[in-house]
Amino acid sequence: MFSIIKKSLSILSISGVIFASTTAMAAQGHLNVDSKAEKIIAVVNENGERTYKRVPAAKVLPGEVVQYSTFFTNISGKPADNINITNPIPKHTVYLANTASGANCNIVYSIDGGKQWAKPAQLKVRGSDGKMYPAPPSDYTHIRWQYQGDLQPQERKAVSFQVRLL
């Protein structure tokens, strides 16, 4: 029971850490960046159909899924370009494959703390036999969204990804 509580508290404190760790860069203009964490829960309607909805991540238990969303707005009077949004994968979580999204974004991943970036097919790890293998999503440490094109003044966009608490 103690480890469940400890891990639950970890995710709550991680919510603040990821917000502080999100980085946004733009060559021109200035960005305002804000983030939120929401738990994904299943809802079954009267017909027995299951749907999913997001609720504030006030309490998260091991095995539950959290969606992190980062919003960025161009607060300057000029278009902003070369925008990169970078988020770490929080500790005590595992990235859920194919959940990173962002309109007009090239999405790349890191397995080495953000030193090198690539698409999933190019990420490789060395196995115990010395051979190189595709890196599983559980090895991802960071996600980067490279916004394609200009973000117009006052324009707001969002990127997101999901993790499961270990």
Number of C-alpha atoms within 10 A of each C-alpha: 5 7 9 13 13 12 19 21 15 18 25 16 12 19 19 13 14 20 19 12 13 16 15 20 16 18 10 16 18 20 22 13 19 14 18 16 25 20 22 20 13 11 12 10 9 7 6 8 9 10 10 11 10 14 13 13 18 13 13 23 19 17 12 16 23 26 22 23 20 24 16 21 19 24 19 16 11 15 18 23 20 15 22 18 22 22 25 20 23 22 15 15 22 20 24 17 14 10 12 21 16 18 11 13 17 14 21 19 26 22 22 12 14 16 8 12 18 15 11 19 9 12 21 16 14 11 11 7 6 8 9 12 12 13 18 15 16 14 17 22 19 21 24 24 23 20 21 14 13 16 24 17 17 16 15 15 16 16 23 19 21 24 24 20 21 16
